[in-house]
Structure formats: C-alpha cells, structure tokens
Amino acid sequence: MMQKKRARLLTIVMAVALGVLLITTQFNQQVHYVNPGTLNHHFFWRRGWYYDGTDWAYVRGGRKVTGNQKINGVQYHFRADGRQILPYRVSRQYELTSSQGSNQRATPKYIILHDVGSRATGQQAASFMQRTANSNQAYTNFIVGNGGTVYLMKQPGTVSWGAGTTANQNAPVQIELGQTSSAVTFRRDYQAYVALARDMAGKYNIPLTLDQGSAGTKGIKSHRWVSQHIWGDHQDPYEYLERFGVTKQELVDDLAG
C-alpha cells in the first residue's frame, strides 16, 4: 500500500514538473503561432511576436503595440489595430502546401541568404520550387524578385531545405534572391531582400551581423558561410550581388541598418 502511495505521489510530482516546464517553454517562446482571428483579441498572456499565418503583431504588457517601435534592434511600424505594416509586398501565389516540404519548427539561430544561382527571376524560381520542392528536396521560406516582390514559399519558423540538414534545422528563415539583368529591378529586389532579412532577424531575435563567428554563433549567414563552417560547396549570394556593385561590406552595413 505504501509503495502504491509513493508511486502515485511520484507520478503527481513528475506531472507538475512537466507542466511547469511546458509553461516555462511557452512563456520563453519568442514567436507564438496562433489561429486566424487571434490577433483580434485585446489581451494576451504572453509577451512577444504573434503570427497567424498572414499577419504579425507584437505584444508587450498584455497588449499589442502600435505605431513605431524598435524591437531587437529593428524599427517596426504597426497599425492602430496592432498588425505590422510590412516593409515589402508579399505574394502567396506559389506557397507550398502542408504536404510539401517540412512542417518542423526550426531552432532560431540563423537567417540564411541565398541567390537562385541561375538567370531566373523570383517568379520563375518560385514557380519551379513549388513544382519540385519534394522531388528535388530543395526549397526556401522566401524568394525575392521581380522588382521587390517577396514570394512566401513556406511559413517562416519552419525548416526549409536549402543548406544541408544542420543549417536547415537551425534556420527559421532562408531567403533566395532572384536574378535579373536590370539594374533598376535589382535595386528593388535588393532593398526588399535586406528589409526581409532584417524583419525576420528581429522577429526571431537573431543578431543583425553577417557571417560572423563559428557554427555556434547566431546571426545572418550567407550560403557561402554555411559551406565554409558547416557543410556544402555553395558560394552565393556574393557573386551575383557583385555584378551590380554590391560588396559584402555594403551588405553588412545595410543589414546592420
């Protein structure tokens, strides 16, 4: 009888400990993925970013912030209802389905920057990626191109298949840059590329540093850095950027803001 009581007590203690751990994990989570309609609420229990699959809001003190706010080193703009005003335009035309790619949550350690590696616009690359994500086992969360359009391929925060298993599991966001021969189009693409990287780094509390440190160092990383420090042989996006006169140092400065 005594042994049964001890066993029940141990079970209760373990359940309480697990509950505390789950609550702590929830409250420490920086990005909260919620159902559509949740952002209409007026009070929230947890601080941080909320994302309903379409819109973003930031909660502080139980309320959505409004107006201009600096968060994790990035300046953000919010409407009166608390929804973020994105500094780029998003197209979901080629978004992958839930059966394409991975729905696993990534550890927020890196934002990885790529270019598409061929003379393909952002739209062309997005269309191809949508058709071949599973068969080629290759896709990223976003592709930027066609004059600054951001093509959402897979929900940010999820693992994408763009830089090898280790990097993929530690990158909540990977971004491809489409190619163009137009200097005007490139400049619009580049501005959106940088704005998207800064926006996502701020949301996932990732430093706005480029290619710094070893594999254990959080930050924004090029695919070249991943090849040098983790795995692979890719060198993007620097060769493409340099065609239009953008040096690595300029990218460093632009990401830092």
Buried (B, 14 or more C-beta within 10 A) or exposed (E): EEEEEEEEEEEEEEEEEEEEEEEEEEEEBBBBBBEEEBBEEEEBEBBBBBBBEEBBBBBEEEEBBBEEBEBBEBEBEBEEEBBBEBBBEBBEEBBBEEEBBBEEBBEBBBBBBBBBBEEBBBBBBBBBBBEEBBEEEBBBBBBBBBBBBBBBBBBBBBBBBBBBEEBBBBBBBBBBBBBBEEEEBBBBBBBBBBBBBBBBBBBBBBBBBBBEEEBEBBBBBBBBBBBBBBBBEBBBBBEBBEEBEBEBEBBBEBBEE
